[in-house]
Each structure stands twice: as C-alpha cells, then as structure tokens.
Amino acid sequence: MSVVRTVAGDIAPEALGATLMHEHVLCDVTPPPIARLPDREIRFEETDAIRRSWGVDHPGNHRLNDVDLAVAELARLVEAGGGGLVELTCGGIRPDPEGLRAVALRTGLPIVMGCGYYTEAYAGEALTLKGVEALAADMVAAVREGAWGAEVRAGMIGEIGVSDPCSRAERRSLEAAALAAAETGAAITVHPGRDPASPFECVRTLVAAGADPARVVISHIDRTFFDHAAMLRLADTGCVLSFDFFGIECAHYPFAPEVDLPNDGGRLRAVRALLDGGHAGRIALSHDICTRTRLCRWGGHGYAHLLRDVVPMMRARGFSGAEIDDLLTATPRRLLTLA
C-alpha cells in the first residue's frame, strides 16, 4: 500500500494538500563559530539588520526550539490552506522528533521528517567516523523504526549536507542515502555546495550509487544558479529542483558576498522557464525557514507566505491552476509516497 510517512503516522498520499518541501520547525543551525554562545535577545528594532546579515553574528537567531511558538507559527500555515510540510532538520543541526510530533498533533498538519546528516562542519564525528553501510543503516532505521532515539519515523532522507568541495565523509553520506532510498522507498533531499558544479556532482554520485534521479531533490537552486540555462541542464538529469528561499527579498548573501539573490519575482521567472522547458513535475517550492527573524513573531513572513502571498502573484503572472497544483500538491505527493 502506498503511504506517506508522517511524524504522527502513515497517511494516504491523497491526504496531503499544498505542501512545503523544505522547512525547519525545530532546529539549531547556529554557525559553528558562535554555536557555544548564549542567545542574544532579538529586539524588534534590530530585526531588519539581523535579517539582512542572516544573523550569522547573532547567537540564538538560528535556534528554533520552542514547541508552543512552532504551533502558533504553523497555525497560520494551516489557516492559509497548507496541507503538509517537510521538516529536514537532520544530524548536526539538532533534530527533535518528539517535539515535532507534538507540533503535528497540536496543529493537525501532516509533517514529514527527514533523516541523515548535514554538512561535516555541523555533524562532526557522528558523520566522519561512519562508513557507507553504517550511515545507510542509520537512515533505514530512521524510516522503519524511529530516528534519534525516538519512536518517530522519518519519511524522507535528508537534507544530506554537502560542502565546497564535497568531503570524503559527505560523499559517503550521499552514497549511503542512495542505498537507504533503494531499501526504504524514501526520496532524497540534498543541500548542495554553493559552487554551481556541486548539484551536478551530487546527482552523479547518487545515481552511481543506485539512486533514481526522479526521486532526488536538489535544494537551494535560488542561491546556486543565476541563469536559466544552468537550471535547465540540471533538470535534464531527471532530478527535482527546489526553489526554497521564497520570502527572502534581500539580495545580500553573506556566505558568498558576490552573489545577488533573486527576489520572489525572479524565482517565479525561473520556475516559468523550467515549466516552459518541459520540466513540470521536477520543481519544488518552499521557504527553508531556519531563523527566528523569518517567523511572524519577529516580523518575518512566516510559513504561510507561499500560499498567502506568492500563489496570488503566480496567478497574476499567468500560472494556471493545474501548474500551481502540480508545484504545490502533485509533485510533493509523488515524492513523499514511499516507493
């Protein structure tokens, strides 16, 4: 029987509505240089400056650890018509399966949890000391039995973290993800390096290890590629391209200062180019919220932004109802159904 595995139990694929494919609800993605520092208060008059700097020098901005706050924030998504969310907090960035299940039960929102490991800089020895088989066994157990010591099962593999250049441990992690996907039927989400060559390398590594490219999601396209031709070439490999920075309207990208990030309009132009290029079914949309200043509580856009603000923009720009449904519902249902 085909099922989608959520943190609250298995559901039929048809039970998923419009689904955000790359989010964080409970996590700690604090940059390693400031990871041991205590939280600094976020004063409302500072939120714009913190948001512009991505909070890389503001300890606590990257820590989402309040279940009650998560419930309140996701209630806005449910009210806007949200019908699903993929939470990709994995090893190295402090996953909280029990907390995530509590959020799902209190909101009624189907939440699919990821598994595996983030980049080596965050995951450390939990990643570097394991071989391919051990990493794959961890992922299989997370999908079949429960993740991170909890009886809460993952429904997707990822986000598998890759740096520039991809380290040997990260390459083993990709190979393990391919093995685990073949055994469990779960799809894979990858956090690629920022080098435009990285997504292609990730797909090659996964396919060589046995992964089906149609069930591989390459995240952060909107901070990696800045011309449509490169996006089209990646889509030609058969993988899914995830535009998951929706809501980020600041061009400045502190991790690569030479990069000008697109706004939501630019993201939609890229999505339009892919659809016109024949790549329907190979595009995912989301926000990748992982900081407090993007939450409504601190004046951010919140998890409802795509449905509340972007979908009307899509309609105004000529996207058909069928195209919007494919992007937000049909493609997530396909990817999240255990194959």
N, C-alpha and C positions, 0 to 999 in steps of 0.2 A: 504494500500500500504506500502511495506517495504521501510524504508528510513534510511539513516544515517544523523543525525542532526549535521551540522557543524555551526561554528560561522557566516558563510556567508549565511546560509540557508540549507534546506534539499537537499540531493542528493541521487541518486540511489546507492546501495551498490557496484554495478559494476564500479562506477566512482572512487572508491578507488584503488590506486595502492599499492606498497610496503609502509607499514605504521609503523611508530614508535609508540609504545603503551604506553610509559611513558616518557614524557618530560615536561620541563618547558621553556617557552619562555619569559614571563613577570612575575616576582615573586619577593618576598623578603623572603628568608629562612634564614636570618641572625640569628645566635644563640641568644636566649634571653639575655644572659649576656652582649652582645655587641650591642644589637639592637638599642640603642639610640645614639651610637657613629657615628660621621660623616664618610663618605667614606674616606679611605686612598688610595692614588694613588697606582696603581699596576705597578711597574717598571718591564720592561721586564726581567731584570737580576734576579728578585726575583720570577718569575712565578713558577719555579720548586719547590722552597721551599714552596710557598703558596699552590701549588697543593698537595704536599706531606702532608702538615698539614691540608688539606681540607679547609684552610682559616678560621679555627674556631677562630683565633685571629687576623683576618684581616678584619675589617669592610668595607663593600662595595662589597666584593667578591661574596657574596650571593645575591646581588641586581641586577636583570636584569630588567631594567626599560626604556630602550632606544628603541623605536619603529624602528627607522632607522637602528640601529645596528641589531635588530632582523630580519629585512627584508634582510639585507646583509648576515647574517649568514644562514638563511633558503634558500636563493637563491642557496647556494652551495648544499643543500639537493635536491632541485628541479633539478639542473643540473646533479646530480648523479642518477636521476631516481626516487626520492622519490615521492610518490603519496598520502601521508596522514600523519598526526601527531596528537596524543592525548596529549593535554595540561592539566595537572592535578593540576594546581595551584588553591587552594580552600581556604575556610575561615581560616584566621590566617596567611596566607603567601602572602597576598596582591594580589588577582586576579585583572586583568584589562581587562574586557570583550571587551570594546570599542577598546582598544589598540590592543587586539588580533584579532578582526575583521579587523582592518586596516592592520595588518600584513598579514592576509589571503588574503585580496583583492589585496594587492600590489604584493604578491608573486604568487598568483593563487594556493596556496597549501591548500587542504582541511584540516582544523583544527577542531578537536572535543574538546570541552571544558568540563572539569569536574565541579563538584559542591559538596557541603557538607563541612565538616570541617576537618582540620588537627588535630594534637595532642593537648591535653589540654594545654600543656606548651605554645603553639603558639596561639591557638584560644581563650583561656581565657573565660571570662564570656559570650561571644557570643555563646559558646558551653555549658558551665556548667549551665547556668540559664534556659535552654530549656529542655522540656520533649521530649519523643519519638515522640509524634504526631506533635509537633511544628517543630522539626527537619525534620521529614518526609515531612511536608507541605512545608518547605523551599526548599527541594530538588525537589519536584514535581513541584513547581512554577518555579524553575530554568530551568527545562527541557521543561515545557509547555509555559512559558511566558517570562522568562528572568532572569538573575542572577545578584546579587549585584547591583540592581538599574538600570540595563541597559536592553535594549530590544535585548539582545544577549542570545540565548538559549544554555543551556548545552546539551550534547549528551551522557554523561556518569556520573555516580555517583562516586565521589572520587577525589583525593585519601583520603579515610577515614583513619584518623590517629589513631594509637593505640600505647600505650607506654608499658613499662615493670614495674610493672604489668599494665594491662588494667584498667583504672579508670572507675568509675561508669558512668561518662559523656561520655567517649569513648564507653562504652558498649551500652549506649542509642543511640549513633551515629550509631553504627553498626546495631542495631535493626531498627532504622529509615531508614537506607539505604535499608534494606530488604523490608520494606513497600513501599518505594518510587520506588524501582525497580519493584515490582509487579504491581504498578499502572501505571508506565510510559513505562515499557518495556526496560529501560536502564540497561546496565550491571554495575557491581560494581567493583571498584579497591580499594584494601586495602593496606595501609602502615602498615605492622605488626610490633610488637615489635621485638627486636633483639634476644630474647630468642627463641630457636628453637621450643618451645612449643606454641609460640604465633600464628603462622599461623594456626595450628590445632584448637586452641581456637577460632580464628576469624571465621573460616569456620563453626564450630559447632554453634556459636552464630547466624550467618547469616542464616544458614539452619533452625535452631529452630524458627527463626522469619519469615520464609517463603521464603527465597531466593533459587533460583535454583543454585546449585554449579557450573553447567556448564557455568554460566554467572557471576562467581566470579573470579576476577584476584587477586592473591596474589603477591604483588610486592617484589622486593629486595631479591629474592631467593639466589642470589650470595653473599649476606652478612649475610645470616641467616643459611643456611645449607652448610655443608662442607663434606658430604658423600652422595653418590648417593642413598643409601638405604632410607634415610630420605626423599629425594626428591620424590622417587617413592611412598612412603607411603602417602605423601601429594597429589600426583597426583591421587592416588587411591580414594580419596574423591570425585573426579569429577571436582575439580576446575582447573583453569588455572594458571600455574607457570610462573612468569615474571622474566626473566633474564635481568635486566635493568641497569647494571653497565658497559656495554660494553664501552671500551675506557679507563677505569680506570686500569692502569697497575702497580699501586703502591700497594704493599701488605699491607702497614701500614694503619690501620683503627683507627683513634684517639678516636672514640666513644667506641671502645672495643679493647684496645691495644693487647689483647691476640689473636685476630683474624688475620689470614693471608688471605687477599682477593685473589681470583683467578685472573689470567690474562685472556685475551680473549680465549686463547687456553684451559684453564681449564673450562671456561664457555661452550665452544663448546663440550668438553668431557661430561659435564653434560647433555647438550641438546641431545647428541648422545645416552646417556644411557636411557633417557626418551623415545626417539623415539624407540629404540630397545625394551623398556619395554611395547610398545603398546600404548603410550600416545600422538600420533600425534593429533593435534587439541587442546592440553592442554598446549601449550607453547607460550609465547610471548617474543619479543626481543625489547630492547631499550637501551638508554644511561642514562636517568634521569639527563640530564644536568640542573644544577641549580646554577652554579658558573661561574663567568666571565673567570677564568683561563682555563675552558674547551672549551671556544669559540675560533675560529680561530683567532680572533682579538688579543688575548693574547697568541698565540702559542699553543692552545689546538687542540683537534681532530675535534671538531665541530659536527654538526648534521648529516653530510654525512658519518661519519666513518663506520657505519654498512654496508652501501651499497658499499662504496668505498674500504674499507679495509677488512671487515670481510667476506662478501659474497665470494670474491675470495679465502679466507682461507677455507671457508666451501667447496667450490668446490674441492680444492686441497686435502681436507681430506675425500672426498668421499660422501658428502651430494649430493643427487640427486636434479635435478631441481624441481621435484614435492615436495620434502621436503622443499626446500627453499621457494617455492611459498606458501606452507601451513603455514610456520612460519611467513612470512612477509606480505602475502596478504589474503589468505583464512581465517585464524583464526581472524585477525583484522576485516575483513568484517562481519564475523559471530557475533563477539562480539559487534560491533558498530551499527549493524542493530537493530533498536528499535523493540523489540519482541512483 
